[in-house]
Amino acid sequence: MLPLKLKEIAEAIGAKTNKEIPDIEITNICTDSRDVRPGSIFVALCGERFDGHAFVKTAMEKGALWAVVQKEGDYGTDNLLFVNTTRQAFLDIAGLYRSKFTPKVIAVTGSVGKTTTREMIAAVIKSRYNTLKTENNLNNEVGVPKTILELDESIEAMVLEFGMTNLGEIRELTVPAKPDIAVITCIGTCHIENLGSRENIRKAKLEIIEGLKEGGTLLLNKDNDMLRDICLPKQNVVYYAVEDNTADITAKDIVEQDGETDFVICCKTGEYRAHIPTMGVHNVLNALAGFGAGVAAGMEPEECAKALASFKNTGMRQKVKTCRGVTVVEDCYNANPDSMKAALNTLGAQKTTDGAQKIAVLGDMLELGTVAESSHYEIGKLAAEKADVLFCCGELSRLIAAGAWVNGMKTTAFHFETKEDLAEKLRKTAKPGDIIWLKASRGMKFEDIAEAFYEEN
């Protein structure tokens, strides 16, 4: 990393000390004592299940020059910077470091699709610029600063994903990141248990503009009922949509085949053919955000559309496998009502040969609070319209099965007490040509069902 003066770090985080701060350079910011190397400052982060203060002495013994702490203690050193919270201090250090560089910064948030949209944007941006991006699920108050601290003079663009569970958390991320372009994919019901209403979720997501530069571009999904009427005079608001043709960026001629999608992007400068190696209208929507971010970053529309073909799904998001002639879609990373509906709509749109079945394997959607029961029931009703067979597992998913039963799926919708029982029945049921789509919240670990299905007899 680019060296920072210890004195400027102390000033940026509003630190207090018991001794004069020396004129030295810091070349490594670490939050794990195992990562200490020469020139390090150790930040003692605190979480629900850990307390970095327990490792300050170890970090110093390994060669850390100074430590940032929020608690008094016997650390075996007085090379300490005292702050109100080390969480905020880490964010402030990242903000200081970010100010040393001038990359094009794109930040993404939303209730659904933010990781896929991040990858769509990165596919476009990296075709022109040397790009740093959020990896895996490092989208919180620890992961985002760590990504920012990877900046160097060779980086021309940075794509960041912002997650949150409560109000104020995106503000903490966007202020140090200082994005030039921001994207909100949608406002759904994820985290409604904490925030109480979709209006509060929108308020939390819109915090992203607090770090967005004046005149910066804010890309919004106009198909989403909570985002279509946002007015921000100081920002360049650009709408994208698949269903609403009044948006600035739209799509037409959408054709899905063999798990991939071709379509035409329409905007004020013309029409551009595009291809993405994944399926679903919701992914076309994510691709439009990627296209819009590229154009906002100064790229030509033609190169943005072409670059979408290099997109790659991450983790367990719509990973497609074929086993014994059966197509299996592992969509096991997470689930909420919006992403579950998108999955079922995509499954329903798939073409199958005569006699082949579309099998939805669905589990609980977690963290929905008071809307949990009604949401699961409604998903069951939709499953009856989109799938031929429904297998469910999980306490809340009993309501998915119930919703399917009352909507005409009395003989083809099943609930299982265990994933093992479900997987066994799935192996006996699925035949060559069938499509299986697995979807549940991450905590349900539905990849276990997929692995059991793949096992040979």
Order of alpha helices (4+ residues) and beta strands (2+ residues): beta-alpha-beta-beta-beta-alpha-beta-beta-alpha-beta-alpha-beta-alpha-beta-alpha-beta-alpha-alpha-beta-beta-beta-beta-beta-alpha-alpha-beta-beta-alpha-beta-alpha-beta-alpha-beta-alpha-beta-alpha
